[in-house]
Amino acid sequence: MNTSRTEAAPQAANVVFIHPWDKAAAGWNSHAAAIHEWLAEATAAMLGAARIGPGARVLDIAAGSGDQTLAIARCVGAHGHVLATDVSAAILALARDNARAADLHNIDTRVADAQTLGLEGAGFDAAVSRLGLMFCEAPLDALREARAALKPGGRFSALVFSQPQHNPCLGVLMNTALRHAGLPPRSPYAPGALMSLGEPGLLARLLHTAGFSGIEMRTIAAPFHWPTSRDYVDFVRTSGTPIMEILAPLPAAAQRAAWDDMAAQLKVFDTPGGWVGPNELLLCAAACPL
Ligand SMILES: C[S@@+](CC[C@H](N)C(=O)[O-])C[C@H]1O[C@@H](n2cnc3c(N)ncnc32)[C@H](O)[C@@H]1O
């Protein structure tokens, strides 16, 4: 792997900036196998929608610890290249470790907020983002930045969570965390929220406003399989930044009570073959005009 990456985490003298997502980096990465299986079909659809093939130069936005980055790197091959970007320096460090362990040498990383990516004119053939865009409070800025990084005719594809009724576990997690923290309920479509881009029609409108053409949207079912609801909650406890952040100010015992409450409520999704949490993703595909 090329190590000539750009690292731009904001720092002041003697102060290292810790992004909230840094705290979930190890947890997200340690559940990589489960995440890979959960999102395998959707990831293949995203790469297909972006028409990623051998030799392509691809931008991966909010790449995390790089599960889809590695899939892209394999797909583009030795003559292609992937730039994995993320706001968390800690999670990108794990993406680099994973690329090295997989013996992939066509990946670079760059710490960057999707909303201020700063890659205008980079001329990528394609840009993708898996479960990252919805965390942007200004998703239109992120889409404009993605478009600016593409060559004319370049492809964009992204996966986000769809509507609350099709992602009931997310509602249970969020509402329970807020209640235990003594906070009022929040709109699932609030900017930056887990399902913020699931609001019907919103992502297509934003893509259009950002200047993309040929916009296509479809939903993909992505049930999440775990042995028990407790295993799912343990995953969220270490990897789910939005929920972790709500509970973080509480004493340890109060946090435990909240996680226990979530695990108990989520038993409703027990099946004879284990726990299956329904999830629905929205896949968008679009092109940068010629
Ligand atoms: C749910 S994880 C998904 C990671 C990876 N794409 C995957 O699917 O495995 C969300 C990722 O979005 C990143 N993220 C959140 N807000 C971001 C922003 N404004 N700009 C760039 N990355 C962001 C987080 O650091 C985290 O790595």
The ligand as an SDF file (V2000), in Angstrom:
LIG
                    3D

 27 29  0  0  0  0  0  0  0  0999 V2000
  -21.4540    3.2330    9.8470 C   0  0  0  0  0  0  0  0  0  0  0  0
  -19.7760    3.5850    9.5030 S   0  0  0  0  0  0  0  0  0  0  0  0
  -19.5940    2.9360    7.8570 C   0  0  0  0  0  0  0  0  0  0  0  0
  -18.1580    2.6730    7.4950 C   0  0  0  0  0  0  0  0  0  0  0  0
  -17.9510    1.9440    6.1610 C   0  0  0  0  0  0  0  0  0  0  0  0
  -18.3700    2.7380    5.0380 N   0  0  0  0  0  0  0  0  0  0  0  0
  -18.6810    0.6330    6.1710 C   0  0  0  0  0  0  0  0  0  0  0  0
  -19.7880    0.5480    5.5840 O   0  0  0  0  0  0  0  0  0  0  0  0
  -18.1780   -0.3240    6.7760 O   0  0  0  0  0  0  0  0  0  0  0  0
  -19.8910    5.3100    9.2000 C   0  0  0  0  0  0  0  0  0  0  0  0
  -18.5740    5.9660    8.8170 C   0  0  0  0  0  0  0  0  0  0  0  0
  -18.8410    7.3140    8.4270 O   0  0  0  0  0  0  0  0  0  0  0  0
  -17.7960    8.1340    8.8950 C   0  0  0  0  0  0  0  0  0  0  0  0
  -18.2920    9.4910    8.9250 N   0  0  0  0  0  0  0  0  0  0  0  0
  -19.2400   10.0050    9.7350 C   0  0  0  0  0  0  0  0  0  0  0  0
  -19.4370   11.2950    9.4460 N   0  0  0  0  0  0  0  0  0  0  0  0
  -18.5920   11.6110    8.4250 C   0  0  0  0  0  0  0  0  0  0  0  0
  -18.3200   12.7950    7.6910 C   0  0  0  0  0  0  0  0  0  0  0  0
  -18.9730   13.9240    7.9450 N   0  0  0  0  0  0  0  0  0  0  0  0
  -17.3810   12.7600    6.7280 N   0  0  0  0  0  0  0  0  0  0  0  0
  -16.7090   11.6060    6.4720 C   0  0  0  0  0  0  0  0  0  0  0  0
  -16.9140   10.4620    7.1350 N   0  0  0  0  0  0  0  0  0  0  0  0
  -17.8590   10.4600    8.0980 C   0  0  0  0  0  0  0  0  0  0  0  0
  -17.4490    7.5460   10.2430 C   0  0  0  0  0  0  0  0  0  0  0  0
  -16.1890    7.9360   10.7060 O   0  0  0  0  0  0  0  0  0  0  0  0
  -17.5590    6.0470    9.9540 C   0  0  0  0  0  0  0  0  0  0  0  0
  -16.3290    5.5180    9.5450 O   0  0  0  0  0  0  0  0  0  0  0  0
  1  2  1  0
  2  3  1  0
  2 10  1  0
  3  4  1  0
  4  5  1  0
  5  6  1  0
  5  7  1  0
  7  8  2  0
  7  9  1  0
 10 11  1  0
 11 12  1  0
 11 26  1  0
 12 13  1  0
 13 14  1  0
 13 24  1  0
 14 15  1  0
 14 23  1  0
 15 16  2  0
 16 17  1  0
 17 18  1  0
 17 23  2  0
 18 19  1  0
 18 20  2  0
 20 21  1  0
 21 22  2  0
 22 23  1  0
 24 25  1  0
 24 26  1  0
 26 27  1  0
M  CHG  2   2   1   9  -1
M  END
$$$$
